[in-house]
């Protein structure tokens, strides 16, 4: 037994070195100016301060964040590799555009990767993993009443706790690559939600699904937990899509009104 433990120890150590580390360090304290620039620009893109399609000018970003040009340029390249920004040759960097097609693609992939991570976590997770999920759910559920009363005040904290809950669900999957993909897709999902969803319009069912997911996980019912999580992701994406389409419709109406020729005033009847 002792020999087996010794033989397995190096494998476990190597496992921690697998794949990218962005899922582990993305929200950690920045170690370099480029890390700082990356985190701050990323946050502003996700929460909609920097809007889809907006040009990302390094000189303006340097002034805005008080960070030098070289770290800002490095951060923009990293954001482009994550899909939050796009590089267009000589034109420079832009915030990634938004479309219903991409939203649906992101939702489909989130269902695949997040349910895979959850299923693996249920198989491998220990009591400490379960406790982390319960704690994350408690923190999230505690905020629901405040969110309903004053969503604009608590939206930022709700997003942070919502992300922590979903990360806790996936945290025991033992695959840095899978966690990396889940993190990238969650970033995109949150970006769409925060750009297009008015927080008072979040469906109450979405809050309830968090509890149902947690209960299925604690019961080690992987099939039920993955089914509810998939429904949860699809429901959120569908709500975002409806609001995107409604917003696009309002823009079309305004544009048509602006293009319409002005009517000549009627002559008074004689």
N, C-alpha and C positions, 0 to 999 in steps of 0.2 A: 504493500500500500504506500509506504514511504517513497519507494522508487517511482511508483506511478505518479504521485503528487509532484515529485521533483521533475519528472519528465514533462508533465503538463504545464508547469509554471512558465517555462519560456514561451510556450504557445500563447498563453494568456497575455504575457507581456508584449509579444509581437502584435497581438490582436489590437491592442490600444494604439498601435502605430498605423493601422490600416487607414487608407483613404484620406480625404481632406479634413482639415481641422476647423473649417469655418463654422460648422454647427456648434462647436464648443467655445469658440473665441469671439463670435460675431458680436455678442453683447457684453463681452468682458471689458475691463478697463483697457483703453488703448495703450499700446506699448510704443508706438511711433506716431509722428505727425500724420503720416499717410493713413494709419489706422483711425486716428481721430477724424480726419477728413472723410474717410469712407463711412464711418458710423453716422456722422452728422448729416452728410448729404443723403445717405440711404434713408435715414429716419424722415427727412423732409420730403423725399420722393414717396415713401410709403404712406405718410399721413396726408399727402396732397398739398403741402406747402409749395413744393415744386410740381407743377401740373404736367400731365401727359403731353408730350410734344414740345415742352418748353426747352429753349436752348440753354445749355449749361456752359456758360462762358467762364473759363478758368480764372480770369482776372477778377471778375465780379465775385465769384465764389471765394477766392482768396481773401478779398476784402470782407465779405460777409462773415466768414468764419474765423478770420484772423490767422490764417494758415498760409504758408508759402505756396508758390505756384507749382513747384515740383511735387510736393505731397498731394496737392489737389489733382494734378494730372494723373498721378498713380492711382488715386482713389477712383477717378472717372473710368479708368481702364478696368479696374476691378468691378465696378458697378455694371459696366457693359458686359463683362464675362458672366455676371449673375443675371443679366436680362432686365435690370432696372434702368439701364441707360442704353443708348445705341450710338455707335460711332459712324458718321457718314463722311468718310474721306476727308476732303479739305474743308468741309463745312463744320466739322467739329462734333461735339457730343450733344445729345438731346435726351430728355427724359423719355423713356420708352412710351410709345403711343398706347392707347387703350382701345379695345374692340370687343364686341360680343363674342366673336369667334375665339379670341384668345382666352377670354373669361371661361368659356365652356371647355376649352382644351385644358386649361389649368385645373378646373374642377374635376374633369375626368381623370387626369393624372394624379391629383391629390387623393382621390378615392382609391386608386390602385396602390400608390406608395404608402399612404397613411394606414390603410387597412392591413397591408403587408407588415408594416412596422408594428402595428398593434397586435396582430396575431402572433408575431414572433415574441413580442414583449410578454404577452400572456403566458406563452410557453416557458419563457426563461426568467421572468421577473420574480423577485423574492418579496419578503414582507416589507423591506425598506422601500421597494418600488411601489407597492400598494399604498404605503403610508404617504409617499410623495404625491400620489394621485388624490388621495383623500384630502391632504392639506391644500393642494392646488384647487380642488373643487370647492372646498370651504371658503377660500379666499375669493373665488369667483362668485359663488352664490351669495356671499355676504354683500356684494356690491349691486345685486340686481335691483333691490328696492330703490337705492340711490339713483341708479341708472334710469329707472322708470320715472322718478320724480324730477331729476335734473340731468338729462343725458349729455348736454353740452359740457357740464362741469366734470362729469366722471368718465367721459368717453375714453380719454387717454389711458386712465388707469384700468378701465375695463378691457381695453385692447391688450395691455400688458399682462393682465391676469388670464385672459382668454388664451393668449399665446403660451403662457406657462402651463396651463392645463393640458393643451394639446401636446406640448413637448413632453410632459410627464407621461402621457399615455404611450408615447413612442420610445421612451428613454431606455428600455431594457431590451431593445431589439438586437443589440450587439453588432451593429453594422454602421460604421461611420459614413460609408457611402450612402446608405439608405437614409440616415439622419440628415445628411447634406441635401439630398433631393427633397426630402420633406420640408426642410427649412426654406429652400429656394421657392418651392411652390406655395408655402404658407406666406412668404413675403409678397408674392404676386396676388394671392387671394386677399390679403389684408389691404394691399394697395388699391385694388378694385373696390373693396367694401368702403374704405375710408374716403375714396374720391366720389363715390356715387350714392352711398346709403345715408339717409338721414336717420340718426340713431333712435328717435322715437318710433320709427317704422320697423325696427327689428321685430320679427315675429316672436310672440311669447313662446311658441313651441320650441324655438331654438334654445332658449334658456332651459326648458324642461329636458331637452335631449342630453344636456351635460350630465344631469343626474342619472338618466337611464344608462348612459354609456358607463359611468362610474360603477353603477350597481352590477351591470353585466360583467365588467372587468373583475370586480371583487368576487363574483361568483365563478370566475374563470370560464365564462361562457363565451368563447371566442367568436362563435358564429353570430350570436346576438349582438355582441359588442361591435363587431365589424359591420353588421347590417345597419345598426343605428348610427354609427359614425358615418357610413356612406350616405345615408339619408340626410344626416345633419349637414354634410358638406354640400350635397346637391341642393338642399333647401336654401342654404345661404346664397349659393351661386344663382339660383333662380330668382330670389328676391333682388339681388344686385342687377341681374339682367333686366328685370321689369323696370327698375328705376333708370337704368341706362337707356332703354328704349323710349321710356317716357320723356327723358331729358332730350334725346335726339329728336323726338317728335315735336317738342316745344321749340327747339332751335329751327326746325324746318318751317314751322308755322311763322316764326318771326322773320326768317329769311324770305319767305314768300311774300309776307306783308311789305317788307322793304323793297322787294323787286316790283311789286304791283304799281302800275302807273297811277298817278294821282288823278282823281276824277275832276273834271271841270265842273264848277258850280252850276247848278241848274238855274235857268232863267226863270224869273218869277212868272207864274201863270197870268195870262191876260184875259 
